[in-house]
Amino acid sequence: MGGGNGQKSATKRERNAAKLAAPKGSQLKQNQAAMTLKCNVCLTTFVCTSKEQQLKDHQENKHPKATFEQCFPDYQKA
Ligand SMILES: [Zn+2]
């Protein structure tokens, strides 16, 4: 008498794919070292790699009466 002993082994393992966010903390030191661009009006420092639009936004928002050159005389346009 062969009793069919159907052993069902539920081996379904749900693997949760952990979404690893790329750590960006390593760029912090580089950013600090690149803080060379300074607003001449309020002396706020910017990363030298800041885009011109970002600097323009600062100038228009903070110093609407000043010109872009007055705020960032050292900024070299590409
Ligand atoms: Zn400013």
N, CA, C, O and the ligand as a Tripos MOL2 file, in Angstrom:
@<TRIPOS>MOLECULE
protein
  313   311    79     0     0
PROTEIN
NO_CHARGES

@<TRIPOS>ATOM
      1 N           0.8070   -1.1970    0.0000 N.3       1 MET1
      2 CA          0.0000    0.0000    0.0000 C.3       1 MET1
      3 C           0.8510    1.2620    0.0000 C.2       1 MET1
      4 O           1.3880    1.6990    1.0170 O.2       1 MET1
      5 N           0.9300    1.7560   -1.0670 N.am      2 GLY2
      6 CA          1.7400    2.9560   -1.1110 C.3       2 GLY2
      7 C           0.8900    4.1880   -0.9730 C.2       2 GLY2
      8 O           0.2150    4.6430   -1.8970 O.2       2 GLY2
      9 N           0.9610    4.6920    0.2110 N.am      3 GLY3
     10 CA          0.1860    5.8950    0.4390 C.3       3 GLY3
     11 C           0.8880    7.1100   -0.1300 C.2       3 GLY3
     12 O           1.9570    7.5070    0.3330 O.2       3 GLY3
     13 N           0.2830    7.6770   -1.1180 N.am      4 GLY4
     14 CA          0.9310    8.8610   -1.7040 C.3       4 GLY4
     15 C           0.9790   10.0120   -0.7240 C.2       4 GLY4
     16 O          -0.0010   10.7080   -0.4590 O.2       4 GLY4
     17 N           2.1440   10.1600   -0.2220 N.am      5 ASN5
     18 CA          2.2830   11.2270    0.7660 C.3       5 ASN5
     19 C           2.8500   12.4750    0.0880 C.2       5 ASN5
     20 O           4.0540   12.7350    0.0950 O.2       5 ASN5
     21 N           1.9660   13.1950   -0.4680 N.am      6 GLY6
     22 CA          2.4320   14.3970   -1.1900 C.3       6 GLY6
     23 C           2.8920   15.4760   -0.2440 C.2       6 GLY6
     24 O           2.1100   16.1970    0.3750 O.2       6 GLY6
     25 N           4.1950   15.5460   -0.1670 N.am      7 GLN7
     26 CA          4.7230   16.5840    0.7280 C.3       7 GLN7
     27 C           5.0240   17.8450   -0.0640 C.2       7 GLN7
     28 O           5.9380   17.9040   -0.8860 O.2       7 GLN7
     29 N           4.2550   18.7930    0.2120 N.am      8 LYS8
     30 CA          4.4480   20.0550   -0.5090 C.3       8 LYS8
     31 C           5.3270   20.9850    0.3240 C.2       8 LYS8
     32 O           4.9430   21.4890    1.3790 O.2       8 LYS8
     33 N           6.4550   21.1670   -0.1830 N.am      9 SER9
     34 CA          7.3490   22.0770    0.5330 C.3       9 SER9
     35 C           7.2690   23.4660   -0.0950 C.2       9 SER9
     36 O           7.7430   23.7300   -1.2000 O.2       9 SER9
     37 N           6.6730   24.2800    0.6460 N.am     10 ALA10
     38 CA          6.5470   25.6520    0.1370 C.3      10 ALA10
     39 C           7.8570   26.3800    0.3480 C.2      10 ALA10
     40 O           8.1670   26.8860    1.4260 O.2      10 ALA10
     41 N           8.5910   26.4050   -0.7150 N.am     11 THR11
     42 CA          9.8970   27.0770   -0.5960 C.3      11 THR11
     43 C           9.9120   28.3700   -1.4000 C.2      11 THR11
     44 O          10.9180   28.7720   -1.9840 O.2      11 THR11
     45 N           8.7870   28.9720   -1.3970 N.am     12 LYS12
     46 CA          8.7660   30.2560   -2.1140 C.3      12 LYS12
     47 C           9.3090   31.3560   -1.2050 C.2      12 LYS12
     48 O           8.7070   31.7520   -0.2080 O.2      12 LYS12
     49 N          10.4050   31.7870   -1.5890 N.am     13 ARG13
     50 CA         11.0000   32.8620   -0.7900 C.3      13 ARG13
     51 C          10.8540   34.2040   -1.5300 C.2      13 ARG13
     52 O          11.3580   34.4100   -2.6340 O.2      13 ARG13
     53 N          10.1770   35.0420   -0.8860 N.am     14 GLU14
     54 CA         10.0360   36.3540   -1.5220 C.3      14 GLU14
     55 C          11.2700   37.1910   -1.2220 C.2      14 GLU14
     56 O          11.5910   37.5480   -0.0880 O.2      14 GLU14
     57 N          11.9030   37.4600   -2.2870 N.am     15 ARG15
     58 CA         13.1200   38.2650   -2.1150 C.3      15 ARG15
     59 C          12.7900   39.7480   -2.3280 C.2      15 ARG15
     60 O          12.4220   40.1910   -3.4170 O.2      15 ARG15
     61 N          12.9350   40.4380   -1.2970 N.am     16 ASN16
     62 CA         12.6920   41.8810   -1.4090 C.3      16 ASN16
     63 C          13.9340   42.5640   -1.9700 C.2      16 ASN16
     64 O          15.0010   42.5940   -1.3570 O.2      16 ASN16
     65 N          13.7440   43.0890   -3.1220 N.am     17 ALA17
     66 CA         14.8630   43.8110   -3.7260 C.3      17 ALA17
     67 C          15.0440   45.1390   -3.0070 C.2      17 ALA17
     68 O          14.2730   46.0840   -3.1770 O.2      17 ALA17
     69 N          16.0610   45.1700   -2.2240 N.am     18 ALA18
     70 CA         16.3210   46.3980   -1.4810 C.3      18 ALA18
     71 C          16.8530   47.4680   -2.4200 C.2      18 ALA18
     72 O          17.8540   47.3010   -3.1170 O.2      18 ALA18
     73 N          16.1490   48.5370   -2.3990 N.am     19 LYS19
     74 CA         16.5980   49.6410   -3.2510 C.3      19 LYS19
     75 C          17.6920   50.4240   -2.5160 C.2      19 LYS19
     76 O          17.4560   51.0980   -1.5130 O.2      19 LYS19
     77 N          18.8490   50.3010   -3.0500 N.am     20 LEU20
     78 CA         19.9720   50.9760   -2.4130 C.3      20 LEU20
     79 C          20.1570   52.3510   -3.0370 C.2      20 LEU20
     80 O          20.4750   52.4960   -4.2180 O.2      20 LEU20
     81 N          19.9540   53.3120   -2.2260 N.am     21 ALA21
     82 CA         20.1770   54.6640   -2.7200 C.3      21 ALA21
     83 C          21.6740   54.9610   -2.7030 C.2      21 ALA21
     84 O          22.3710   54.6850   -1.7270 O.2      21 ALA21
     85 N          22.1290   55.5080   -3.7680 N.am     22 ALA22
     86 CA         23.5530   55.8130   -3.8650 C.3      22 ALA22
     87 C          23.9120   56.9010   -2.8580 C.2      22 ALA22
     88 O          23.3450   57.9940   -2.8860 O.2      22 ALA22
     89 N          24.8330   56.6030   -1.9920 N.am     23 PRO23
     90 CA         25.2390   57.6170   -1.0130 C.3      23 PRO23
     91 C          25.9700   58.7740   -1.6820 C.2      23 PRO23
     92 O          26.8950   58.5900   -2.4730 O.2      23 PRO23
     93 N          25.5250   59.9430   -1.3400 N.am     24 LYS24
     94 CA         26.1430   61.1280   -1.9520 C.3      24 LYS24
     95 C          26.9720   61.9190   -0.9490 C.2      24 LYS24
     96 O          27.4190   63.0340   -1.2190 O.2      24 LYS24
     97 N          27.1600   61.3170    0.1970 N.am     25 GLY25
     98 CA         27.9070   62.0360    1.2190 C.3      25 GLY25
     99 C          29.3680   62.2060    0.8710 C.2      25 GLY25
    100 O          30.0540   63.0760    1.4070 O.2      25 GLY25
    101 N          29.8410   61.3530   -0.0460 N.am     26 SER26
    102 CA         31.2600   61.4220   -0.3720 C.3      26 SER26
    103 C          31.5910   62.6760   -1.1490 C.2      26 SER26
    104 O          32.7550   63.0640   -1.2490 O.2      26 SER26
    105 N          30.5740   63.3100   -1.6970 N.am     27 GLN27
    106 CA         30.8330   64.5040   -2.4900 C.3      27 GLN27
    107 C          30.8800   65.7600   -1.6350 C.2      27 GLN27
    108 O          31.1530   66.8580   -2.1200 O.2      27 GLN27
    109 N          30.6100   65.5710   -0.3590 N.am     28 LEU28
    110 CA         30.5140   66.7400    0.5070 C.3      28 LEU28
    111 C          31.8390   67.4850    0.5960 C.2      28 LEU28
    112 O          31.8890   68.7130    0.5250 O.2      28 LEU28
    113 N          32.9040   66.7180    0.7510 N.am     29 LYS29
    114 CA         34.2070   67.3660    0.8820 C.3      29 LYS29
    115 C          34.5730   68.1140   -0.3900 C.2      29 LYS29
    116 O          35.1250   69.2140   -0.3520 O.2      29 LYS29
    117 N          34.2560   67.4970   -1.5060 N.am     30 GLN30
    118 CA         34.5870   68.1490   -2.7750 C.3      30 GLN30
    119 C          33.8110   69.4470   -2.9220 C.2      30 GLN30
    120 O          34.3420   70.4530   -3.3940 O.2      30 GLN30
    121 N          32.5500   69.4140   -2.5120 N.am     31 ASN31
    122 CA         31.7510   70.6190   -2.6290 C.3      31 ASN31
    123 C          32.3010   71.7330   -1.7400 C.2      31 ASN31
    124 O          32.3370   72.8990   -2.1330 O.2      31 ASN31
    125 N          32.7200   71.3620   -0.5610 N.am     32 GLN32
    126 CA         33.2610   72.3810    0.3280 C.3      32 GLN32
    127 C          34.5370   72.9780   -0.2450 C.2      32 GLN32
    128 O          34.7820   74.1790   -0.1300 O.2      32 GLN32
    129 N          35.3260   72.1490   -0.8480 N.am     33 ALA33
    130 CA         36.5630   72.6410   -1.4230 C.3      33 ALA33
    131 C          36.2950   73.5140   -2.6320 C.2      33 ALA33
    132 O          37.1040   74.3680   -2.9940 O.2      33 ALA33
    133 N          35.1560   73.2900   -3.2470 N.am     34 ALA34
    134 CA         34.8500   74.0440   -4.4610 C.3      34 ALA34
    135 C          34.0450   75.2930   -4.1570 C.2      34 ALA34
    136 O          33.6000   75.9820   -5.0750 O.2      34 ALA34
    137 N          33.8560   75.5880   -2.9030 N.am     35 MET35
    138 CA         33.1020   76.7820   -2.5400 C.3      35 MET35
    139 C          33.9430   78.0210   -2.7440 C.2      35 MET35
    140 O          34.4560   78.5990   -1.7850 O.2      35 MET35
    141 N          34.0800   78.4120   -3.9400 N.am     36 THR36
    142 CA         34.9670   79.5390   -4.2150 C.3      36 THR36
    143 C          34.2170   80.7380   -4.7570 C.2      36 THR36
    144 O          34.7150   81.8640   -4.7230 O.2      36 THR36
    145 N          33.0200   80.4930   -5.2570 N.am     37 LEU37
    146 CA         32.2740   81.5910   -5.8520 C.3      37 LEU37
    147 C          31.4850   82.3030   -4.7620 C.2      37 LEU37
    148 O          30.7180   81.6800   -4.0290 O.2      37 LEU37
    149 N          31.6760   83.5840   -4.6650 N.am     38 LYS38
    150 CA         31.0450   84.3310   -3.5780 C.3      38 LYS38
    151 C          30.2620   85.5080   -4.1280 C.2      38 LYS38
    152 O          30.7230   86.2430   -5.0010 O.2      38 LYS38
    153 N          29.0620   85.6590   -3.5870 N.am     39 CYS39
    154 CA         28.2720   86.8230   -3.9530 C.3      39 CYS39
    155 C          28.9110   88.0490   -3.3190 C.2      39 CYS39
    156 O          29.1370   88.0880   -2.1100 O.2      39 CYS39
    157 N          29.1950   89.0350   -4.1330 N.am     40 ASN40
    158 CA         29.9140   90.1970   -3.6400 C.3      40 ASN40
    159 C          29.0220   91.1100   -2.8050 C.2      40 ASN40
    160 O          29.5190   92.0110   -2.1290 O.2      40 ASN40
    161 N          27.7340   90.8880   -2.8440 N.am     41 VAL41
    162 CA         26.8010   91.7640   -2.1350 C.3      41 VAL41
    163 C          26.5170   91.2340   -0.7330 C.2      41 VAL41
    164 O          26.6260   91.9660    0.2500 O.2      41 VAL41
    165 N          26.1500   89.9510   -0.6490 N.am     42 CYS42
    166 CA         25.7910   89.3920    0.6620 C.3      42 CYS42
    167 C          26.8150   88.3720    1.1420 C.2      42 CYS42
    168 O          26.6590   87.7720    2.2050 O.2      42 CYS42
    169 N          27.8550   88.1860    0.3550 N.am     43 LEU43
    170 CA         28.9640   87.3090    0.7360 C.3      43 LEU43
    171 C          28.5330   85.8630    0.9130 C.2      43 LEU43
    172 O          29.1720   85.1080    1.6450 O.2      43 LEU43
    173 N          27.4770   85.4830    0.2610 N.am     44 THR44
    174 CA         27.0910   84.0780    0.2720 C.3      44 THR44
    175 C          27.9760   83.3040   -0.6940 C.2      44 THR44
    176 O          28.2010   83.7270   -1.8280 O.2      44 THR44
    177 N          28.4720   82.1690   -0.2310 N.am     45 THR45
    178 CA         29.3650   81.3880   -1.0770 C.3      45 THR45
    179 C          28.5770   80.3640   -1.8780 C.2      45 THR45
    180 O          27.5960   79.7940   -1.4000 O.2      45 THR45
    181 N          29.0200   80.1480   -3.0800 N.am     46 PHE46
    182 CA         28.3980   79.1600   -3.9420 C.3      46 PHE46
    183 C          29.4630   78.2070   -4.4550 C.2      46 PHE46
    184 O          30.6520   78.5220   -4.4990 O.2      46 PHE46
    185 N          28.9950   77.0400   -4.8380 N.am     47 VAL47
    186 CA         29.9200   76.1030   -5.4680 C.3      47 VAL47
    187 C          30.3140   76.6660   -6.8270 C.2      47 VAL47
    188 O          29.4700   77.1550   -7.5780 O.2      47 VAL47
    189 N          31.5810   76.5910   -7.1280 N.am     48 CYS48
    190 CA         32.0610   77.2020   -8.3650 C.3      48 CYS48
    191 C          31.4510   76.5210   -9.5850 C.2      48 CYS48
    192 O          31.4620   77.0660  -10.6880 O.2      48 CYS48
    193 N          30.9230   75.3300   -9.3690 N.am     49 THR49
    194 CA         30.2980   74.6290  -10.4810 C.3      49 THR49
    195 C          28.8120   74.9570  -10.5930 C.2      49 THR49
    196 O          28.0820   74.3510  -11.3780 O.2      49 THR49
    197 N          28.3830   75.9260   -9.7930 N.am     50 SER50
    198 CA         26.9830   76.3130   -9.8490 C.3      50 SER50
    199 C          26.6560   76.8460  -11.2430 C.2      50 SER50
    200 O          27.4580   77.5300  -11.8780 O.2      50 SER50
    201 N          25.4800   76.5180  -11.6810 N.am     51 LYS51
    202 CA         25.0910   76.9760  -13.0000 C.3      51 LYS51
    203 C          24.7390   78.4640  -12.9560 C.2      51 LYS51
    204 O          24.3300   79.0100  -11.9310 O.2      51 LYS51
    205 N          24.9130   79.0710  -14.0840 N.am     52 GLU52
    206 CA         24.6950   80.5080  -14.1500 C.3      52 GLU52
    207 C          23.2610   80.8570  -13.7760 C.2      52 GLU52
    208 O          23.0030   81.8900  -13.1590 O.2      52 GLU52
    209 N          22.3280   79.9830  -14.1580 N.am     53 GLN53
    210 CA         20.9300   80.2540  -13.8390 C.3      53 GLN53
    211 C          20.7130   80.2920  -12.3410 C.2      53 GLN53
    212 O          19.9110   81.0780  -11.8380 O.2      53 GLN53
    213 N          21.4280   79.4440  -11.6380 N.am     54 GLN54
    214 CA         21.3000   79.4170  -10.1830 C.3      54 GLN54
    215 C          21.7880   80.7230   -9.5740 C.2      54 GLN54
    216 O          21.2000   81.2380   -8.6240 O.2      54 GLN54
    217 N          22.8580   81.2430  -10.1260 N.am     55 LEU55
    218 CA         23.3900   82.5000   -9.6280 C.3      55 LEU55
    219 C          22.4660   83.6550  -10.0010 C.2      55 LEU55
    220 O          22.2840   84.5980   -9.2310 O.2      55 LEU55
    221 N          21.8980   83.5670  -11.1710 N.am     56 LYS56
    222 CA         20.9620   84.6140  -11.5970 C.3      56 LYS56
    223 C          19.7340   84.6350  -10.6920 C.2      56 LYS56
    224 O          19.2190   85.6960  -10.3400 O.2      56 LYS56
    225 N          19.2770   83.4400  -10.3250 N.am     57 ASP57
    226 CA         18.1160   83.3660   -9.4350 C.3      57 ASP57
    227 C          18.4340   84.0340   -8.0980 C.2      57 ASP57
    228 O          17.6010   84.7350   -7.5240 O.2      57 ASP57
    229 N          19.6400   83.8070   -7.6200 N.am     58 HIS58
    230 CA         20.0520   84.4240   -6.3670 C.3      58 HIS58
    231 C          20.0780   85.9380   -6.5090 C.2      58 HIS58
    232 O          19.5820   86.6660   -5.6490 O.2      58 HIS58
    233 N          20.6520   86.3900   -7.5840 N.am     59 GLN59
    234 CA         20.7690   87.8380   -7.8060 C.3      59 GLN59
    235 C          19.3870   88.4690   -7.9570 C.2      59 GLN59
    236 O          19.1320   89.5400   -7.4060 O.2      59 GLN59
    237 N          18.5130   87.8260   -8.6870 N.am     60 GLU60
    238 CA         17.1890   88.4000   -8.9260 C.3      60 GLU60
    239 C          16.3290   88.3470   -7.6670 C.2      60 GLU60
    240 O          15.5080   89.2320   -7.4240 O.2      60 GLU60
    241 N          16.5270   87.3040   -6.8750 N.am     61 ASN61
    242 CA         15.7040   87.1600   -5.6740 C.3      61 ASN61
    243 C          16.2430   88.0110   -4.5180 C.2      61 ASN61
    244 O          15.4820   88.6360   -3.7800 O.2      61 ASN61
    245 N          17.5610   88.0180   -4.3830 N.am     62 LYS62
    246 CA         18.1550   88.6860   -3.2270 C.3      62 LYS62
    247 C          18.5070   90.1380   -3.5230 C.2      62 LYS62
    248 O          18.3120   91.0300   -2.6970 O.2      62 LYS62
    249 N          19.0230   90.3450   -4.7120 N.am     63 HIS63
    250 CA         19.4880   91.6970   -5.0370 C.3      63 HIS63
    251 C          18.9260   92.1360   -6.3810 C.2      63 HIS63
    252 O          19.6580   92.2370   -7.3650 O.2      63 HIS63
    253 N          17.6400   92.3920   -6.4170 N.am     64 PRO64
    254 CA         17.0220   92.7690   -7.6920 C.3      64 PRO64
    255 C          17.5280   94.1070   -8.2190 C.2      64 PRO64
    256 O          17.4070   94.4060   -9.4070 O.2      64 PRO64
    257 N          18.0930   94.9020   -7.3230 N.am     65 LYS65
    258 CA         18.5840   96.2160   -7.7610 C.3      65 LYS65
    259 C          20.0310   96.1580   -8.2260 C.2      65 LYS65
    260 O          20.5360   97.1050   -8.8290 O.2      65 LYS65
    261 N          20.6880   95.0520   -7.9440 N.am     66 ALA66
    262 CA         22.0850   94.9230   -8.3490 C.3      66 ALA66
    263 C          22.1710   94.1510   -9.6570 C.2      66 ALA66
    264 O          21.2600   93.4110  -10.0300 O.2      66 ALA66
    265 N          23.2730   94.3420  -10.3290 N.am     67 THR67
    266 CA         23.4660   93.6200  -11.5790 C.3      67 THR67
    267 C          24.1550   92.2920  -11.2970 C.2      67 THR67
    268 O          24.6610   92.0460  -10.2020 O.2      67 THR67
    269 N          24.1560   91.4570  -12.3070 N.am     68 PHE68
    270 CA         24.7970   90.1550  -12.1370 C.3      68 PHE68
    271 C          26.2930   90.3230  -11.9040 C.2      68 PHE68
    272 O          26.8930   89.5960  -11.1130 O.2      68 PHE68
    273 N          26.8840   91.2820  -12.5970 N.am     69 GLU69
    274 CA         28.3290   91.4990  -12.4180 C.3      69 GLU69
    275 C          28.6440   92.0290  -11.0270 C.2      69 GLU69
    276 O          29.7030   91.7440  -10.4690 O.2      69 GLU69
    277 N          27.7130   92.8050  -10.4720 N.am     70 GLN70
    278 CA         27.9510   93.3230   -9.1270 C.3      70 GLN70
    279 C          27.9220   92.2020   -8.0940 C.2      70 GLN70
    280 O          28.6640   92.2280   -7.1110 O.2      70 GLN70
    281 N          27.0770   91.2400   -8.3230 N.am     71 CYS71
    282 CA         26.9780   90.1280   -7.3800 C.3      71 CYS71
    283 C          28.1220   89.1400   -7.5730 C.2      71 CYS71
    284 O          28.7260   88.6780   -6.6060 O.2      71 CYS71
    285 N          28.4050   88.8280   -8.8070 N.am     72 PHE72
    286 CA         29.4220   87.8110   -9.0850 C.3      72 PHE72
    287 C          30.4410   88.3320  -10.0940 C.2      72 PHE72
    288 O          30.4540   87.8970  -11.2450 O.2      72 PHE72
    289 N          31.2860   89.2530   -9.6720 N.am     73 PRO73
    290 CA         32.2970   89.7900  -10.5970 C.3      73 PRO73
    291 C          33.3400   88.7480  -10.9960 C.2      73 PRO73
    292 O          34.0110   88.8840  -12.0190 O.2      73 PRO73
    293 N          33.4610   87.7280  -10.1890 N.am     74 ASP74
    294 CA         34.4780   86.7130  -10.4730 C.3      74 ASP74
    295 C          33.9480   85.5740  -11.3270 C.2      74 ASP74
    296 O          34.6950   84.6890  -11.7430 O.2      74 ASP74
    297 N          32.6570   85.6100  -11.5800 N.am     75 TYR75
    298 CA         32.0840   84.5030  -12.3450 C.3      75 TYR75
    299 C          32.5220   84.5940  -13.7900 C.2      75 TYR75
    300 O          32.3650   85.6240  -14.4460 O.2      75 TYR75
    301 N          33.0730   83.4960  -14.2700 N.am     76 GLN76
    302 CA         33.5430   83.4610  -15.6510 C.3      76 GLN76
    303 C          32.5360   82.7040  -16.4950 C.2      76 GLN76
    304 O          32.3100   81.5080  -16.3130 O.2      76 GLN76
    305 N          31.9560   83.4150  -17.3970 N.am     77 LYS77
    306 CA         30.9830   82.7770  -18.2750 C.3      77 LYS77
    307 C          31.6710   81.8660  -19.2660 C.2      77 LYS77
    308 O          32.6720   82.2300  -19.8830 O.2      77 LYS77
    309 N          31.1310   80.7080  -19.4050 N.am     78 ALA78
    310 CA         31.7500   79.7300  -20.3120 C.3      78 ALA78
    311 C          31.5900   80.1820  -21.7580 C.2      78 ALA78
    312 O          32.0430   79.4960  -22.6740 O.2      78 ALA78
    313 ZN         23.8940   87.7490   -2.7010 Zn       79 ZN79
@<TRIPOS>BOND
     1     1     2 1
     2     2     3 1
     3     3     4 2
     4     3     5 am
     5     5     6 1
     6     6     7 1
     7     7     8 2
     8     7     9 am
     9     9    10 1
    10    10    11 1
    11    11    12 2
    12    11    13 am
    13    13    14 1
    14    14    15 1
    15    15    16 2
    16    15    17 am
    17    17    18 1
    18    18    19 1
    19    19    20 2
    20    19    21 am
    21    21    22 1
    22    22    23 1
    23    23    24 2
    24    23    25 am
    25    25    26 1
    26    26    27 1
    27    27    28 2
    28    27    29 am
    29    29    30 1
    30    30    31 1
    31    31    32 2
    32    31    33 am
    33    33    34 1
    34    34    35 1
    35    35    36 2
    36    35    37 am
    37    37    38 1
    38    38    39 1
    39    39    40 2
    40    39    41 am
    41    41    42 1
    42    42    43 1
    43    43    44 2
    44    43    45 am
    45    45    46 1
    46    46    47 1
    47    47    48 2
    48    47    49 am
    49    49    50 1
    50    50    51 1
    51    51    52 2
    52    51    53 am
    53    53    54 1
    54    54    55 1
    55    55    56 2
    56    55    57 am
    57    57    58 1
    58    58    59 1
    59    59    60 2
    60    59    61 am
    61    61    62 1
    62    62    63 1
    63    63    64 2
    64    63    65 am
    65    65    66 1
    66    66    67 1
    67    67    68 2
    68    67    69 am
    69    69    70 1
    70    70    71 1
    71    71    72 2
    72    71    73 am
    73    73    74 1
    74    74    75 1
    75    75    76 2
    76    75    77 am
    77    77    78 1
    78    78    79 1
    79    79    80 2
    80    79    81 am
    81    81    82 1
    82    82    83 1
    83    83    84 2
    84    83    85 am
    85    85    86 1
    86    86    87 1
    87    87    88 2
    88    87    89 am
    89    89    90 1
    90    90    91 1
    91    91    92 2
    92    91    93 am
    93    93    94 1
    94    94    95 1
    95    95    96 2
    96    95    97 am
    97    97    98 1
    98    98    99 1
    99    99   100 2
   100    99   101 am
   101   101   102 1
   102   102   103 1
   103   103   104 2
   104   103   105 am
   105   105   106 1
   106   106   107 1
   107   107   108 2
   108   107   109 am
   109   109   110 1
   110   110   111 1
   111   111   112 2
   112   111   113 am
   113   113   114 1
   114   114   115 1
   115   115   116 2
   116   115   117 am
   117   117   118 1
   118   118   119 1
   119   119   120 2
   120   119   121 am
   121   121   122 1
   122   122   123 1
   123   123   124 2
   124   123   125 am
   125   125   126 1
   126   126   127 1
   127   127   128 2
   128   127   129 am
   129   129   130 1
   130   130   131 1
   131   131   132 2
   132   131   133 am
   133   133   134 1
   134   134   135 1
   135   135   136 2
   136   135   137 am
   137   137   138 1
   138   138   139 1
   139   139   140 2
   140   139   141 am
   141   141   142 1
   142   142   143 1
   143   143   144 2
   144   143   145 am
   145   145   146 1
   146   146   147 1
   147   147   148 2
   148   147   149 am
   149   149   150 1
   150   150   151 1
   151   151   152 2
   152   151   153 am
   153   153   154 1
   154   154   155 1
   155   155   156 2
   156   155   157 am
   157   157   158 1
   158   158   159 1
   159   159   160 2
   160   159   161 am
   161   161   162 1
   162   162   163 1
   163   163   164 2
   164   163   165 am
   165   165   166 1
   166   166   167 1
   167   167   168 2
   168   167   169 am
   169   169   170 1
   170   170   171 1
   171   171   172 2
   172   171   173 am
   173   173   174 1
   174   174   175 1
   175   175   176 2
   176   175   177 am
   177   177   178 1
   178   178   179 1
   179   179   180 2
   180   179   181 am
   181   181   182 1
   182   182   183 1
   183   183   184 2
   184   183   185 am
   185   185   186 1
   186   186   187 1
   187   187   188 2
   188   187   189 am
   189   189   190 1
   190   190   191 1
   191   191   192 2
   192   191   193 am
   193   193   194 1
   194   194   195 1
   195   195   196 2
   196   195   197 am
   197   197   198 1
   198   198   199 1
   199   199   200 2
   200   199   201 am
   201   201   202 1
   202   202   203 1
   203   203   204 2
   204   203   205 am
   205   205   206 1
   206   206   207 1
   207   207   208 2
   208   207   209 am
   209   209   210 1
   210   210   211 1
   211   211   212 2
   212   211   213 am
   213   213   214 1
   214   214   215 1
   215   215   216 2
   216   215   217 am
   217   217   218 1
   218   218   219 1
   219   219   220 2
   220   219   221 am
   221   221   222 1
   222   222   223 1
   223   223   224 2
   224   223   225 am
   225   225   226 1
   226   226   227 1
   227   227   228 2
   228   227   229 am
   229   229   230 1
   230   230   231 1
   231   231   232 2
   232   231   233 am
   233   233   234 1
   234   234   235 1
   235   235   236 2
   236   235   237 am
   237   237   238 1
   238   238   239 1
   239   239   240 2
   240   239   241 am
   241   241   242 1
   242   242   243 1
   243   243   244 2
   244   243   245 am
   245   245   246 1
   246   246   247 1
   247   247   248 2
   248   247   249 am
   249   249   250 1
   250   250   251 1
   251   251   252 2
   252   251   253 am
   253   253   254 1
   254   254   255 1
   255   255   256 2
   256   255   257 am
   257   257   258 1
   258   258   259 1
   259   259   260 2
   260   259   261 am
   261   261   262 1
   262   262   263 1
   263   263   264 2
   264   263   265 am
   265   265   266 1
   266   266   267 1
   267   267   268 2
   268   267   269 am
   269   269   270 1
   270   270   271 1
   271   271   272 2
   272   271   273 am
   273   273   274 1
   274   274   275 1
   275   275   276 2
   276   275   277 am
   277   277   278 1
   278   278   279 1
   279   279   280 2
   280   279   281 am
   281   281   282 1
   282   282   283 1
   283   283   284 2
   284   283   285 am
   285   285   286 1
   286   286   287 1
   287   287   288 2
   288   287   289 am
   289   289   290 1
   290   290   291 1
   291   291   292 2
   292   291   293 am
   293   293   294 1
   294   294   295 1
   295   295   296 2
   296   295   297 am
   297   297   298 1
   298   298   299 1
   299   299   300 2
   300   299   301 am
   301   301   302 1
   302   302   303 1
   303   303   304 2
   304   303   305 am
   305   305   306 1
   306   306   307 1
   307   307   308 2
   308   307   309 am
   309   309   310 1
   310   310   311 1
   311   311   312 2
@<TRIPOS>SUBSTRUCTURE
     1 MET1         2 RESIDUE 1 A MET
     2 GLY2         6 RESIDUE 1 A GLY
     3 GLY3        10 RESIDUE 1 A GLY
     4 GLY4        14 RESIDUE 1 A GLY
     5 ASN5        18 RESIDUE 1 A ASN
     6 GLY6        22 RESIDUE 1 A GLY
     7 GLN7        26 RESIDUE 1 A GLN
     8 LYS8        30 RESIDUE 1 A LYS
     9 SER9        34 RESIDUE 1 A SER
    10 ALA10       38 RESIDUE 1 A ALA
    11 THR11       42 RESIDUE 1 A THR
    12 LYS12       46 RESIDUE 1 A LYS
    13 ARG13       50 RESIDUE 1 A ARG
    14 GLU14       54 RESIDUE 1 A GLU
    15 ARG15       58 RESIDUE 1 A ARG
    16 ASN16       62 RESIDUE 1 A ASN
    17 ALA17       66 RESIDUE 1 A ALA
    18 ALA18       70 RESIDUE 1 A ALA
    19 LYS19       74 RESIDUE 1 A LYS
    20 LEU20       78 RESIDUE 1 A LEU
    21 ALA21       82 RESIDUE 1 A ALA
    22 ALA22       86 RESIDUE 1 A ALA
    23 PRO23       90 RESIDUE 1 A PRO
    24 LYS24       94 RESIDUE 1 A LYS
    25 GLY25       98 RESIDUE 1 A GLY
    26 SER26      102 RESIDUE 1 A SER
    27 GLN27      106 RESIDUE 1 A GLN
    28 LEU28      110 RESIDUE 1 A LEU
    29 LYS29      114 RESIDUE 1 A LYS
    30 GLN30      118 RESIDUE 1 A GLN
    31 ASN31      122 RESIDUE 1 A ASN
    32 GLN32      126 RESIDUE 1 A GLN
    33 ALA33      130 RESIDUE 1 A ALA
    34 ALA34      134 RESIDUE 1 A ALA
    35 MET35      138 RESIDUE 1 A MET
    36 THR36      142 RESIDUE 1 A THR
    37 LEU37      146 RESIDUE 1 A LEU
    38 LYS38      150 RESIDUE 1 A LYS
    39 CYS39      154 RESIDUE 1 A CYS
    40 ASN40      158 RESIDUE 1 A ASN
    41 VAL41      162 RESIDUE 1 A VAL
    42 CYS42      166 RESIDUE 1 A CYS
    43 LEU43      170 RESIDUE 1 A LEU
    44 THR44      174 RESIDUE 1 A THR
    45 THR45      178 RESIDUE 1 A THR
    46 PHE46      182 RESIDUE 1 A PHE
    47 VAL47      186 RESIDUE 1 A VAL
    48 CYS48      190 RESIDUE 1 A CYS
    49 THR49      194 RESIDUE 1 A THR
    50 SER50      198 RESIDUE 1 A SER
    51 LYS51      202 RESIDUE 1 A LYS
    52 GLU52      206 RESIDUE 1 A GLU
    53 GLN53      210 RESIDUE 1 A GLN
    54 GLN54      214 RESIDUE 1 A GLN
    55 LEU55      218 RESIDUE 1 A LEU
    56 LYS56      222 RESIDUE 1 A LYS
    57 ASP57      226 RESIDUE 1 A ASP
    58 HIS58      230 RESIDUE 1 A HIS
    59 GLN59      234 RESIDUE 1 A GLN
    60 GLU60      238 RESIDUE 1 A GLU
    61 ASN61      242 RESIDUE 1 A ASN
    62 LYS62      246 RESIDUE 1 A LYS
    63 HIS63      250 RESIDUE 1 A HIS
    64 PRO64      254 RESIDUE 1 A PRO
    65 LYS65      258 RESIDUE 1 A LYS
    66 ALA66      262 RESIDUE 1 A ALA
    67 THR67      266 RESIDUE 1 A THR
    68 PHE68      270 RESIDUE 1 A PHE
    69 GLU69      274 RESIDUE 1 A GLU
    70 GLN70      278 RESIDUE 1 A GLN
    71 CYS71      282 RESIDUE 1 A CYS
    72 PHE72      286 RESIDUE 1 A PHE
    73 PRO73      290 RESIDUE 1 A PRO
    74 ASP74      294 RESIDUE 1 A ASP
    75 TYR75      298 RESIDUE 1 A TYR
    76 GLN76      302 RESIDUE 1 A GLN
    77 LYS77      306 RESIDUE 1 A LYS
    78 ALA78      310 RESIDUE 1 A ALA
    79 ZN79       313 GROUP 0 **** ****
